[in-house]
Amino acid sequence: MSEVQQARRPKILLLATTACAYPGADYVGQIHSEYSTDTYIIRVPALAVFPPEFYLRCFQKGIDGIIAMSCGHECPYPGAYERFAERIGRAQELMKRQGLDARRLRTTAICTVCGRAFLKEVQDMVQRVAQSGGQLVGK
């Protein structure tokens, strides 16, 4: 493996809801905790806005792992979590059909002060992708 390949860190996309997960990410910054510099956070009102194809396009464009962070069943938008869960299921099915490992797309509930949980999710995804050499294919 070349030095460039060894130095490459996995690119992780975090989709964080405004009500819970994004304040949790902000809390991690307030307590001066560190996580991979190749982690990108997008603040969204609700995760249900993303169609299943969105996740596939992210992988095609070079994202190695995606963590969709939400309030879980405590979502302030009625029916949004259920719609999101259904879309994630469809996205993972499409991933399998294209030979992508569904472990590259993870969902989790993160609250406004869940700093440790936030850091663990990011660290786990980085390790999962790095250990596979960035080539997580279907199993």
Backbone torsions as a table, in degrees:
resi	resn	phi	psi	omega
1	MET	NA	134.7	-178.2
2	SER	-74.3	164.9	178.9
3	GLU	-62.5	-35.6	179.6
4	VAL	-64.2	-43.9	179.3
5	GLN	-65.9	-38.9	-179.9
6	GLN	-68.0	-35.3	-176.7
7	ALA	-78.1	-18.1	-177.3
8	ARG	-68.4	125.8	176.1
9	ARG	-97.4	146.1	179.2
10	PRO	-62.4	139.8	175.8
11	LYS	-90.3	119.7	-177.4
12	ILE	-115.4	128.6	177.3
13	LEU	-103.8	127.5	175.7
14	LEU	-110.9	124.8	172.9
15	LEU	-102.6	112.4	-172.6
16	ALA	-118.8	126.2	-178.9
17	THR	-72.6	145.1	-177.6
18	THR	-59.5	-38.8	-173.7
19	ALA	-74.4	-32.8	-173.3
20	CYS	-129.7	-62.3	-170.3
21	ALA	-68.9	-38.9	179.8
22	TYR	-65.4	-44.0	173.1
23	PRO	-61.0	-30.9	175.4
24	GLY	-64.5	-41.5	176.7
25	ALA	-65.3	-40.2	177.6
26	ASP	-62.6	-39.4	178.2
27	TYR	-61.2	-40.3	178.0
28	VAL	-59.3	-40.7	176.4
29	GLY	-67.4	-38.7	-180.0
30	GLN	-64.0	-32.8	179.5
31	ILE	-91.8	9.1	174.7
32	HIS	59.9	36.6	174.5
33	SER	-84.7	153.1	-177.8
34	GLU	-115.6	149.9	173.3
35	TYR	-148.3	174.5	-174.4
36	SER	-47.6	133.5	179.4
37	THR	-73.1	-14.0	177.2
38	ASP	-96.1	37.6	177.1
39	THR	-111.8	128.3	-176.6
40	TYR	-117.7	129.3	-177.5
41	ILE	-111.3	130.0	174.1
42	ILE	-116.6	125.0	178.8
43	ARG	-86.3	125.8	-177.3
44	VAL	-133.6	151.1	178.6
45	PRO	-68.2	-42.3	179.4
46	ALA	-154.6	144.4	-177.5
47	LEU	-74.0	-13.6	-179.6
48	ALA	-67.0	-11.1	-178.5
49	VAL	-74.2	-14.9	-176.7
50	PHE	-94.7	123.4	175.7
51	PRO	-74.9	160.1	-179.5
52	PRO	-54.7	-35.2	-178.4
53	GLU	-65.3	-24.4	178.5
54	PHE	-56.7	-44.8	-177.5
55	TYR	-64.7	-41.1	178.7
56	LEU	-63.4	-41.2	178.5
57	ARG	-63.2	-37.0	177.8
58	CYS	-60.7	-44.9	179.0
59	PHE	-65.2	-39.4	179.0
60	GLN	-63.9	-30.1	-177.8
61	LYS	-91.2	6.8	172.3
62	GLY	109.8	0.9	174.9
63	ILE	-75.1	133.7	-177.6
64	ASP	-91.1	-31.5	-179.2
65	GLY	-151.8	147.8	179.5
66	ILE	-128.1	131.6	173.6
67	ILE	-118.7	117.6	177.4
68	ALA	-94.3	108.8	-176.0
69	MET	-104.4	126.7	-176.7
70	SER	-139.7	-172.3	175.4
71	CYS	-85.6	-4.1	-176.0
72	GLY	71.1	-141.7	-178.6
73	HIS	-69.2	-9.6	179.6
74	GLU	-90.7	18.4	180.0
75	CYS	-56.9	134.2	-178.8
76	PRO	-73.2	-9.5	180.0
77	TYR	-101.3	113.9	-177.9
78	PRO	-54.5	127.4	177.2
79	GLY	80.4	-9.1	-176.4
80	ALA	-66.4	-42.1	-178.5
81	TYR	-64.8	-40.4	179.3
82	GLU	-64.1	-41.6	178.0
83	ARG	-65.5	-41.8	177.4
84	PHE	-60.3	-47.7	-178.8
85	ALA	-59.4	-40.0	178.8
86	GLU	-65.8	-40.7	180.0
87	ARG	-68.1	-37.9	177.8
88	ILE	-64.1	-42.1	176.7
89	GLY	-58.4	-43.4	178.0
90	ARG	-66.2	-39.7	179.0
91	ALA	-62.8	-43.4	-180.0
92	GLN	-66.5	-34.4	176.0
93	GLU	-66.3	-42.2	176.6
94	LEU	-63.6	-38.0	178.0
95	MET	-60.7	-46.4	179.8
96	LYS	-60.0	-41.3	179.4
97	ARG	-62.7	-30.3	-179.3
98	GLN	-93.7	6.4	177.8
99	GLY	81.9	14.8	178.0
100	LEU	-93.9	142.3	179.0
101	ASP	-75.9	125.2	-178.3
102	ALA	-64.8	-13.9	176.9
103	ARG	-67.4	-13.0	178.0
104	ARG	-75.8	-11.8	178.5
105	LEU	-122.0	114.1	-175.1
106	ARG	-124.8	144.1	174.1
107	THR	-115.8	148.0	178.5
108	THR	-157.6	153.5	174.4
109	ALA	-97.3	125.7	179.1
110	ILE	-126.8	127.6	179.2
111	CYS	-92.0	179.5	-174.3
112	THR	-67.0	-21.3	179.8
113	VAL	-124.8	27.6	-179.0
114	CYS	-90.6	58.7	-178.2
115	GLY	-60.6	-47.4	-179.1
116	ARG	-63.7	-44.1	179.9
117	ALA	-63.2	-41.5	178.0
118	PHE	-59.1	-51.0	-178.6
119	LEU	-62.3	-39.8	-179.9
120	LYS	-65.0	-42.6	179.2
121	GLU	-61.0	-44.9	179.8
122	VAL	-64.7	-47.9	-179.4
123	GLN	-60.3	-43.8	179.7
124	ASP	-61.5	-42.4	-179.5
125	MET	-67.9	-42.6	178.6
126	VAL	-59.5	-46.4	179.5
127	GLN	-64.7	-41.9	-179.5
128	ARG	-58.7	-45.5	-178.8
129	VAL	-73.3	-43.3	-178.1
130	ALA	-63.6	-40.8	-179.2
131	GLN	-65.7	-26.5	-179.7
132	SER	-90.4	2.4	-177.3
133	GLY	72.3	20.1	179.8
134	GLY	78.4	4.7	-176.6
135	GLN	-114.8	61.8	178.0
136	LEU	-76.7	102.3	177.7
137	VAL	-107.8	163.7	-175.8
138	GLY	-55.0	146.2	177.5
139	LYS	-129.4	NA	NA
